[in-house]
Amino acid sequence: MVAHLIRLKLLLVRNGLRRSPWQLVGIVIGALYGLWMLFLAVVGLIALSVVPTGLAGTVLVLAGTVLVVAWALTPIVFSGIDLTLDPARFALFPIPMRQLLVGQAIAGLIGVPGICTALALGASTITWARGVFPFVVAALGALLALGLCVVLSRLIASLAAELATSRRFRDASRIVMIMPIMLLGPGISLLARGIQGGGAAAISGSAGILGWTPLGAPFSAPADAAEGRVLEALVKLIIAAAGLGLAAWGWSWALARALESPGSRSGGGRTAGRAGAGGRGLGAFGWMPATPAGAVAARALTYWFRDPRYTVGLIVVPLLPVILYVSSLAGRAHRASLLESPFIISGPLAAFVLAWSISADVSYDSTAFSLHVAAGVKGRADRLGRAAALLLFAVPAIAVIAVLPFLLAGDWRLFPAFLGLSLGVLFSGVGLSSVVSARYTVAVPQPGESPFRRPAGTSAQTLLVQFGGMIALAILCVPELVLAVRAALTGDVGLAWAALGVGVVLGAGLLAGGVALGGYLMDRRAPELYASLVKAG
């Protein structure tokens, strides 16, 4: 049965490649990137084989812990659960639990991340080729670490998918899971600054503590073996094995629940219905204009604050200035002002995130888009309503974020330039998103599904559409960008005000043009859009 599950996984991957050539392109690009990262890892592991044992152990414990944590969190926050072997699909088959666990665990390694991780962990034995016993301990540790990566990621993903049917959990989990990952970069910067300031002893002490946890024990045991601490090495292997066993038990429990009640994981048709029935008032429908564009805007505004797939952006945007501010503090000693740090681009970056978030809004509608087609909603009204819903809260939010760097620095000379750049990026981005979403559909989680889920299919096409759109947006914003950069370099207040004028006027023009062109494309391609959404659903 285990072999059958593995063959099933390979067959599904092969059929996906045949169905979509873009997915093949994505796998090739991912494989090349994975091979490059694997090459760097192997070079580093070879270099560690000639450094002192203590230093090699510290580096591997820290890197290994990050690897395990990344396996546990990244599939939830960025990719989602692999739907090709969703446990709910096996509910009607009498497959023994142990075989299902083993089959799904091995199938989880089929892919670029799994293969590269397995090879990198196998290459870690090179570092400990300092004797037979350290090499054997390193090999056992690598196997335990690989198992922990896969099982822990499956456990957390299963629990998240089980709990994601609760709206309160979805809202809280997004904050809890996204914030640490987004703050990881600034944390590393502050950590590096601490090391330069004499914090190497603290880093070594932290690695020593992590070495006695299941996350770091498989990477710390070989160092103990190389230094002759046989008992400590064996105890750490036992700790790693116990952590793997506990994670496997938790995954087995979550998998059993999914098999017993497969309907509860599908998300929220009935739950959403009950929640809607218990709601009070008309919300935005009660005060928006009684026009087609007003109705679309009211629906879109409701989605922004109630659909988990949209609200992720509302959580990310307030974190951006925090991240940039912390990063600026990490290098403050080399700068005379906060305005010489990345903190100054908080406004334009937040504007980009918000503007580009509606580039897939038609794809988020899924088959519900048929209501627009059947009702004969004009494309211009659809595009205008969706853009208005976003701009209603995005304009004040971007203005506040753009003010922060200058307020904290106490220097307002360049404020008009970066306010103009922020508004230009926002308006131009909304206009471009209005065109992109009317022309292309991309793979997104379906309505009612967990936002953590990763849809199978055209992931490479989605990547290319998004990347191409970002390049186009950068080109559209060149005029205000050039003026803002020249104002920053020369300190010319006149250029700063010119950047504000150009950003607002040009951005508003591109917004109007994008709404008009997007409406024209939607009127012409509405049946094709709906057909592609039905195929994706």
C-alpha positions in Angstrom: 0.0 0.0 0.0 2.9 2.4 0.7 4.3 1.8 -2.7 0.9 2.3 -4.2 0.6 5.7 -2.5 4.0 6.7 -3.8 3.0 5.6 -7.3 -0.2 7.6 -7.0 1.7 10.7 -6.0 4.1 10.3 -9.0 1.2 9.7 -11.3 -0.6 12.9 -10.1 2.6 14.9 -10.6 3.1 13.5 -14.1 -0.6 14.2 -15.1 -0.2 17.7 -13.7 2.8 18.3 -15.9 1.0 17.0 -19.0 -2.0 19.1 -18.2 -0.1 22.4 -17.8 3.3 23.1 -19.5 3.6 26.1 -17.1 3.8 23.7 -14.2 6.7 21.9 -15.9 8.4 25.3 -16.4 7.9 26.0 -12.7 9.4 22.7 -11.7 12.4 23.3 -13.9 13.0 26.8 -12.4 12.5 25.4 -8.9 14.8 22.6 -9.6 17.6 24.9 -10.8 17.1 27.2 -7.8 17.1 24.2 -5.5 20.3 22.8 -7.0 22.0 26.1 -6.6 21.0 26.3 -2.9 22.1 22.7 -2.5 25.4 23.4 -4.0 26.0 26.3 -1.6 25.0 24.1 1.3 27.3 21.3 0.3 30.2 23.8 -0.1 29.5 25.1 3.3 29.3 21.6 4.9 32.7 20.7 3.3 34.2 23.9 4.7 32.8 23.1 8.2 34.7 19.8 8.1 38.0 21.6 8.6 36.9 24.1 11.3 37.0 23.3 15.1 34.3 21.0 16.3 32.6 23.5 18.5 32.1 26.1 15.8 30.9 23.4 13.3 28.4 22.1 15.9 27.1 25.6 16.6 26.6 26.5 13.0 24.8 23.2 12.2 22.6 23.3 15.2 21.4 26.9 14.3 21.0 26.1 10.6 19.3 22.8 11.3 16.9 24.3 13.7 16.0 26.9 11.2 15.5 24.2 8.6 13.1 22.2 10.8 11.1 25.3 11.7 10.9 26.3 8.0 9.5 22.9 7.1 6.9 23.3 9.8 5.8 26.8 9.0 6.5 27.5 5.3 3.9 25.0 3.9 1.2 26.6 6.0 1.9 30.3 5.5 3.2 30.3 1.9 2.1 27.2 0.1 -0.5 25.4 2.0 -1.4 21.7 2.2 -0.6 19.4 -0.7 -4.1 18.6 -2.0 -2.9 15.7 -4.2 -3.0 13.3 -1.3 -5.6 15.0 0.9 -6.4 12.6 3.8 -10.2 13.2 3.3 -10.0 11.6 -0.1 -9.0 8.2 1.5 -11.9 8.2 4.0 -13.9 5.5 2.1 -10.9 3.2 1.7 -9.9 0.7 4.4 -6.2 1.6 4.4 -4.3 0.8 7.7 -3.3 4.0 9.5 0.4 3.0 9.7 0.6 2.4 5.9 -1.2 5.7 5.2 1.2 7.6 7.5 4.3 6.1 5.9 3.0 6.5 2.4 2.1 10.2 2.9 5.4 10.9 4.7 7.4 9.5 1.8 5.1 11.2 -0.7 5.8 14.4 1.1 9.5 14.2 0.0 8.6 13.9 -3.7 9.3 17.3 -5.0 12.2 19.8 -5.2 12.1 20.9 -1.5 12.0 17.3 -0.2 14.8 16.0 -2.5 17.1 19.0 -1.8 16.5 18.7 1.9 17.3 15.0 1.9 20.5 15.5 -0.1 21.6 18.4 2.1 21.0 16.4 5.3 22.9 13.5 3.8 25.8 15.8 2.9 26.0 16.9 6.5 27.7 13.7 7.3 30.7 15.1 5.3 31.3 17.6 8.2 31.6 14.8 10.7 33.8 12.5 8.7 36.2 12.7 11.6 35.9 9.2 12.7 33.6 6.2 12.4 31.4 6.9 15.4 30.8 10.7 14.6 29.9 9.7 11.0 27.4 7.0 12.1 25.8 9.4 14.6 25.6 12.1 11.9 23.9 9.7 9.6 21.4 8.7 12.2 20.8 12.4 13.1 20.3 13.2 9.4 17.6 10.5 9.1 15.9 11.7 12.3 16.0 15.3 11.2 14.5 14.4 7.8 11.7 12.5 9.4 11.1 15.4 11.8 10.9 17.9 9.0 8.3 15.9 7.1 6.2 14.7 10.0 6.2 18.0 11.9 5.1 19.9 8.8 2.3 17.4 8.1 1.2 17.6 11.7 1.0 21.4 11.9 -0.6 21.6 8.4 -3.2 19.0 9.4 -4.0 20.9 12.6 -4.2 24.2 10.8 -6.6 22.7 8.2 -8.7 21.2 10.9 -9.0 24.4 12.9 -9.2 26.7 9.9 -13.0 26.1 9.7 -13.3 28.5 12.7 -13.2 32.1 11.6 -11.7 33.2 14.9 -8.9 30.7 14.6 -8.2 31.9 11.0 -7.9 35.5 12.0 -5.7 34.7 15.0 -3.5 32.2 13.3 -2.7 34.5 10.5 -1.4 37.1 12.9 0.5 34.5 15.0 2.0 32.7 11.9 2.8 35.6 9.6 4.2 38.0 12.1 7.2 35.9 13.2 8.1 35.0 9.7 7.9 38.6 8.5 10.0 39.7 11.4 12.6 37.0 10.8 14.7 39.2 8.6 15.0 42.1 11.0 15.6 39.6 13.8 18.6 38.2 11.9 19.9 41.7 11.3 19.8 42.5 15.0 21.3 39.1 15.7 24.2 39.8 13.4 24.7 43.2 15.0 24.8 41.5 18.4 27.5 39.1 17.2 29.6 42.0 15.9 29.2 43.6 19.3 30.6 40.7 21.2 27.5 38.4 21.3 29.2 35.3 19.9 29.2 33.7 23.4 25.4 34.2 23.6 24.9 32.6 20.2 27.0 29.6 21.2 25.0 29.4 24.4 21.7 29.5 22.5 23.0 26.7 20.2 23.8 24.7 23.3 20.3 25.0 24.6 18.7 24.2 21.2 21.0 21.1 21.1 19.0 19.6 23.9 15.6 20.1 22.2 14.2 17.8 19.4 14.7 20.6 16.9 18.5 20.8 17.4 19.4 17.5 19.0 20.0 15.6 15.7 22.4 18.2 14.6 24.2 18.5 18.0 24.8 14.8 18.6 27.5 14.4 16.0 29.6 17.2 17.6 29.4 15.5 21.0 30.4 12.2 19.3 33.4 13.9 17.7 34.5 15.3 21.0 34.2 11.9 22.7 31.0 12.6 24.7 29.4 9.3 23.8 26.7 9.4 26.4 25.5 12.9 25.5 25.5 12.0 21.8 23.3 8.9 22.5 20.9 10.9 24.8 20.5 13.6 22.1 19.7 10.9 19.5 17.0 9.6 21.9 15.6 13.1 22.3 15.4 13.5 18.6 13.7 10.1 18.2 11.3 10.9 21.0 10.4 14.2 19.3 9.8 12.4 16.0 7.6 9.8 17.7 5.6 12.4 19.5 5.1 14.4 16.2 4.1 11.1 14.4 1.6 10.4 17.2 0.0 13.8 16.8 -0.1 13.5 13.1 -1.8 10.1 13.4 -4.4 11.6 15.7 -5.1 14.5 13.3 -5.2 12.1 10.3 -7.7 9.9 12.1 -10.0 12.9 12.7 -9.7 13.8 9.1 -10.7 10.3 8.0 -13.6 10.1 10.5 -15.1 13.5 9.5 -13.8 14.4 6.0 -16.5 17.0 5.5 -15.3 19.2 8.3 -12.1 20.0 6.4 -13.7 21.3 3.2 -14.3 24.6 4.8 -17.2 26.5 5.2 -20.2 26.1 3.1 -22.7 25.4 5.9 -20.7 27.3 8.5 -20.6 30.4 6.4 -24.3 30.1 5.7 -25.1 30.0 9.4 -22.8 32.9 10.1 -24.4 34.9 7.4 -27.9 34.0 8.6 -27.0 35.3 12.0 -25.6 38.6 10.8 -27.2 41.9 11.4 -27.7 44.8 9.0 -26.7 45.2 5.4 -23.1 46.4 6.1 -21.6 48.3 3.2 -24.7 47.5 1.1 -26.6 49.9 3.3 -24.6 53.0 2.6 -23.0 52.4 -0.8 -24.6 54.0 -3.9 -27.5 52.0 -5.4 -25.7 51.5 -8.6 -24.0 48.5 -10.2 -20.6 49.9 -9.3 -21.8 50.6 -5.8 -23.1 47.1 -5.3 -19.8 45.6 -6.6 -17.9 47.9 -4.2 -20.0 46.9 -1.2 -19.4 43.2 -2.0 -15.7 43.7 -2.5 -15.4 45.8 0.7 -17.2 43.0 2.6 -14.8 40.5 1.3 -11.8 42.6 2.3 -12.8 42.3 6.0 -14.5 38.9 6.0 -12.8 36.7 3.4 -9.5 35.2 4.9 -7.9 35.3 1.4 -8.1 39.1 1.3 -7.5 39.9 5.0 -4.0 38.5 4.8 -3.0 41.6 3.0 -4.5 43.8 5.7 -2.2 42.0 8.2 0.9 42.3 6.1 0.7 46.0 5.4 0.9 47.3 9.0 3.9 45.0 9.5 5.9 46.5 6.7 6.9 49.7 8.4 7.7 47.8 11.5 10.1 45.5 9.6 11.7 48.4 7.8 12.0 50.4 11.0 13.7 47.5 12.9 16.0 46.9 9.9 16.9 50.6 10.0 17.7 50.4 13.7 20.1 47.5 13.0 22.3 49.8 10.8 21.6 53.1 12.5 25.2 53.5 13.5 26.2 54.0 9.9 23.5 56.5 9.1 22.9 60.1 10.2 19.1 59.9 9.8 16.2 57.5 9.6 15.5 58.9 6.1 18.8 57.4 4.9 17.5 53.9 5.7 15.0 51.6 4.0 12.3 52.9 6.4 11.7 55.8 4.0 10.1 53.4 1.4 7.5 52.1 3.8 4.7 54.0 2.0 5.6 52.9 -1.6 6.1 49.3 -0.5 2.8 49.2 1.4 1.0 50.8 -1.6 2.4 48.1 -3.9 1.2 45.3 -1.6 -2.3 46.7 -1.4 -2.6 47.7 -5.1 -1.4 44.3 -6.4 -3.6 42.3 -4.0 -6.6 42.7 -6.3 -4.7 41.4 -9.4 -6.4 38.1 -8.8 -9.8 39.3 -7.6 -11.8 37.6 -10.4 -10.0 34.3 -9.7 -11.0 34.7 -6.0 -14.7 34.9 -7.2 -14.4 31.4 -8.7 -17.7 30.2 -10.2 -19.6 32.9 -8.4 -18.5 35.2 -11.2 -21.3 33.6 -13.2 -23.7 36.0 -11.3 -21.9 39.0 -12.9 -22.1 37.3 -16.4 -25.8 36.4 -16.0 -26.8 39.8 -14.5 -25.1 41.6 -17.4 -22.9 43.7 -15.1 -20.8 46.0 -17.3 -17.1 45.5 -17.1 -16.5 49.1 -16.3 -18.9 49.0 -13.3 -17.2 45.8 -12.0 -13.7 47.3 -12.3 -14.7 50.6 -10.8 -16.5 49.0 -7.9 -13.6 46.8 -7.0 -11.1 49.6 -7.3 -13.2 52.0 -5.2 -13.6 49.4 -2.4 -9.8 49.1 -2.1 -9.1 52.8 -2.4 -11.6 53.7 0.3 -9.3 52.4 3.0 -6.0 52.2 1.1 -5.6 55.9 0.5 -5.8 57.0 4.2 -3.7 53.9 5.2 -0.9 54.7 2.7 -0.9 58.4 3.7 -0.4 57.4 7.4 2.4 54.9 6.6 4.1 57.4 4.3 4.1 60.0 7.1 5.8 57.8 9.7 9.4 58.0 8.6 9.3 61.8 8.4 7.4 62.1 11.6 10.0 60.0 13.5 13.0 61.7 11.8 11.6 65.2 12.2 12.5 66.2 8.7 9.7 67.0 6.2 11.6 68.2 3.2 11.3 65.0 1.2 7.8 64.1 2.4 5.9 65.4 -0.7 8.2 63.3 -2.9 7.6 60.0 -1.1 3.9 60.7 -0.6 3.6 61.3 -4.3 5.5 58.1 -5.0 3.3 56.1 -2.6 0.1 57.5 -4.2 1.4 57.0 -7.7 2.3 53.3 -7.0 -1.2 52.8 -5.4 -3.2 54.4 -8.2 -1.1 52.9 -11.0 -1.1 49.5 -9.3 -4.9 49.5 -8.9 -5.3 50.4 -12.6 -2.9 47.7 -13.7 -4.5 45.1 -11.4 -7.8 46.0 -13.0 -6.4 45.0 -16.4 -4.5 41.9 -15.2 -7.4 40.3 -13.3 -9.7 40.9 -16.3 -7.3 39.3 -18.7 -5.8 36.4 -16.7 -7.0 33.9 -14.1 -4.6 32.3 -11.7 -4.6 29.4 -9.3 -5.9 30.6 -5.9 -7.6 28.9 -2.9 -11.3 28.4 -3.6 -14.0 30.3 -1.6 -14.6 28.6 1.7 -11.2 26.9 1.7 -8.4 27.6 4.1 -6.2 30.4 2.8 -3.2 28.1 3.7 -4.1 25.6 1.0 -2.1 25.4 -2.2 -4.2 24.8 -5.3 -2.8 22.3 -7.7 -2.1 23.2 -11.3 -0.8 26.3 -13.0 1.5 27.6 -10.3 4.2 28.5 -12.9 1.7 30.5 -14.9 0.6 32.3 -11.8 4.2 33.1 -11.0 4.9 34.5 -14.5 1.7 36.6 -14.6 2.4 38.1 -11.2 6.1 38.7 -12.0 5.3 40.2 -15.4 2.7 42.5 -13.8 5.2 43.7 -11.2 7.7 44.6 -13.9 5.0 46.5 -15.8 4.0 48.4 -12.6 7.6 49.4 -12.0 7.8 50.8 -15.6 4.6 52.8 -15.1 5.9 54.4 -11.9 9.2 55.5 -13.4 8.4 59.2 -13.7 7.5 59.8 -10.1 10.3 57.4 -9.0 12.9 59.4 -10.9 11.7 62.7 -9.4 11.7 61.2 -5.9 15.2 59.8 -6.3 16.5 63.1 -7.7 14.9 65.0 -4.9 16.4 62.7 -2.3 19.9 63.0 -3.9 19.8 66.8 -4.3 17.6 67.8 -1.5 15.6 70.0 -4.0 12.2 70.7 -2.4 10.8 71.8 -5.8 11.5 68.3 -7.2 9.8 66.8 -4.2 6.6 68.7 -4.9 6.9 67.9 -8.6 7.0 64.2 -7.6 3.8 64.6 -5.6 2.0 66.3 -8.5 3.2 63.7 -11.1 2.4 60.8 -8.8 -1.1 61.9 -8.1 -2.0 63.1 -11.7 -0.2 60.3 -13.6 -1.4 57.7 -11.1 -5.0 58.9 -11.4 -4.8 58.9 -15.2 -3.4 55.3 -15.2 -6.1 54.3 -12.7 -8.9 55.6 -15.0 -7.3 54.1 -18.0 -6.8 50.7 -16.3 -10.5 50.7 -15.1 -11.6 51.5 -18.7 -9.3 48.9 -20.4 -10.1 46.3 -17.8 -13.8 46.9 -18.2 -13.4 46.6 -22.0 -11.5 43.3 -21.6 -14.1 42.0 -19.2 -17.0 42.8 -21.5 -15.3 40.9 -24.3 -13.9 38.0 -22.4 -16.5 37.4 -19.6 -17.5 33.9 -21.0 -13.9 32.9 -21.4 -13.1 34.1 -17.9 -16.0 32.1 -16.5 -14.9 29.0 -18.4 -11.4 29.2 -17.1 -12.7 29.7 -13.5 -15.0 26.6 -13.9 -12.0 24.6 -15.2 -9.9 25.7 -12.2 -12.6 25.0 -9.7 
